[in-house]
Amino acid sequence: MIIKILSVQVPQFWEAIKYTIRVAEALPENQLQPVYIEWLHDLLNDKAQCFISLSPERRLRGLILSKIVLDKVTGEKYIQLGSLYAWEQISNEEYVEACNIIAKLGRKEGCTHITARSSNPRVSEIASYLGFKEKYKVYDFRL
């Protein structure tokens, strides 16, 4: 079962959200606090969304964060999928269900598409399975 939690429910799931951000984003410890604050602010103000997967026993199985973004150049709104983490195996069918729920939200909000980014091979598999197309690659050269 996939559920979009309400902004008032964010505190109840905050530790799981922080864990998801920490693991999925693989940021250095000194960069985490500002990222947590930004996500918390956006989640509490309905600028970001948190979708959860619950087992029949209502145990948290997985979590997806997203934001509605306005492209300042094109003027298009889109949903950007952020951190994704699963404590248990999530089936492809459940990811389809989550994508359908997110797409429905996007249409309601006037979004034209959904984007996702990740360096995790499993996330790439899921995106491909869901019909996402690779648009471009990002390269990083550390100084």
VENGI-V120510 format. One record per pair of residues at least 12 apart in sequence whose C-alpha atoms are under 10 Angstrom apart, sorted by sequence separation. I is the first residue (numbers start at 0). J is the second residue. If there is no record, write none. Layout:
I:J
I:J
This chain:
50:62
51:63
66:78
67:79
101:113
114:126
21:34
49:62
50:63
51:64
65:78
66:79
67:80
17:31
20:34
21:35
49:63
50:64
65:79
66:80
17:32
20:35
48:63
49:64
50:65
64:79
65:80
66:81
98:113
48:64
49:65
64:80
65:81
115:131
17:34
18:35
47:64
48:65
49:66
63:80
64:81
65:82
114:131
115:132
116:133
17:35
20:38
47:65
48:66
63:81
64:82
65:83
80:98
113:131
114:132
115:133
16:35
17:36
46:65
47:66
48:67
63:82
64:83
114:133
118:137
46:66
47:67
62:82
63:83
64:84
114:134
116:136
17:38
45:66
46:67
47:68
62:83
63:84
80:101
116:137
13:35
16:38
17:39
42:64
45:67
46:68
61:83
62:84
63:85
16:39
42:65
61:84
62:85
78:101
41:65
42:66
60:84
61:85
62:86
78:102
41:66
60:85
61:86
77:102
13:39
38:64
41:67
59:85
60:86
61:87
78:104
79:105
38:65
59:86
60:87
61:88
78:105
38:66
59:87
60:88
61:89
77:105
78:106
98:126
10:39
60:89
76:105
77:106
9:39
48:78
76:106
78:108
95:125
99:129
47:78
77:108
78:109
94:125
95:126
98:129
10:42
47:79
48:80
49:81
51:83
76:108
77:109
78:110
94:126
6:39
9:42
10:43
16:49
47:80
48:81
49:82
50:83
51:84
52:85
54:87
76:109
77:110
78:111
79:112
80:113
81:114
82:115
91:124
95:128
8:42
9:43
47:81
49:83
51:85
52:86
63:97
75:109
76:110
77:111
78:112
79:113
80:114
81:115
82:116
83:117
91:125
94:128
95:129
6:41
7:42
8:43
16:51
52:87
75:110
76:111
77:112
78:113
79:114
80:115
81:116
82:117
90:125
94:129
95:130
6:42
7:43
65:101
75:111
76:112
77:113
78:114
79:115
80:116
81:117
83:119
92:128
5:42
6:43
7:44
12:49
52:89
67:104
75:112
76:113
77:114
78:115
79:116
80:117
91:128
92:129
4:42
5:43
6:44
7:45
67:105
84:122
91:129
6:45
9:48
12:51
66:105
83:122
5:45
6:46
9:49
6:47
8:49
52:93
67:108
69:110
6:48
19:61
20:62
52:94
67:109
68:110
5:48
6:49
19:62
20:63
38:81
67:110
4:48
5:49
15:59
19:63
20:64
3:48
4:49
5:50
19:64
52:97
68:113
3:49
4:50
15:61
16:62
51:97
67:113
2:49
3:50
4:51
12:59
15:62
16:63
50:97
66:113
2:50
3:51
16:64
65:113
66:114
1:50
2:51
3:52
65:114
1:51
2:52
12:62
50:100
65:115
0:51
1:52
2:53
50:101
0:52
1:53
0:53
1:54
48:101
0:54
0:55
48:104
0:57
24:81
23:81
24:82
1:60
3:62
23:82
24:83
0:60
1:61
2:62
3:63
22:82
23:83
1:62
3:64
20:81
21:82
22:83
23:84
1:63
19:81
20:82
22:84
23:85
19:82
20:83
21:84
18:82
19:83
20:84
17:82
19:84
16:82
18:84
19:85
16:83
19:86
16:84
15:84
1:93
0:93
1:94
24:117
25:118
3:97
23:117
24:118
1:96
2:97
23:118
24:119
0:96
1:97
23:119
0:97
1:98
3:100
2:100
3:101
1:100
23:122
3:104
